[in-house]
């Protein structure tokens, strides 16, 4: 995960979405050796991975 300057996002999410995020954070916590994992770290990781997938798809579409 990048360690660039951080900003705070204040967003509202559904309770069910928050429960899913809590489960994902717990999964990361159990399966990484990084120490304490926070929701922001997990969201950053998910966004960065999604962005990479999006860019690959965009590049694949440009070839045609």
N, C-alpha and C positions, 0 to 999 in steps of 0.2 A: 504494500500500500504506500502511496506517495506521502511524503511528509512535508508537503508544501504548506504555505500559509493557509490557515483554516478560517472559515466563516461559519456562523451559526445560522441554521435554517430552522425556522419555527413552522412546523407543518402539523396539520391535523390528519390523523389516519384512523380508520375504523378499528374498533377493539379487536376484531378478528385478525386484522392485518398486524396489529401490535403483538398478538399472541404468536402469530407465525414468525415474526421477527425475533421474539424472545426465544423460540425454538431454534431458529437459525443461529442466534448468538450462542446458545448453549452448545449446539453442535460444533461451532467453531472453537469454543472454549475447550471442549473435550478432545478435539482432533488437531489442535495446534500446540506448539511449545512456546508460544510468544508471551505467555503471561496472561494478564487480565485482558479480555476482549470486551469492547464496548459496542453499543449499537451503531454509533457513528463509523467505527472501523469496518463493521460488517457491511453497512450501506455503501461505504466508499468502495469496498472490494466488489460488491455486486454491481455497482454502477460502472466501475472501470472494466470489469469483465464483459458486461453488456455492451459497452462502448466499443470494445475490441471486436466483438461479434458483429455489431452494426457496421463498423468500418470494413471488415472483411466482406460482408454481404454487398456493401456499396461498391467496393473494388471489383467484386466478381460481376456485378451488373454492368459496370463500365466496359468490361471486355467484350460485350456483345453489341 
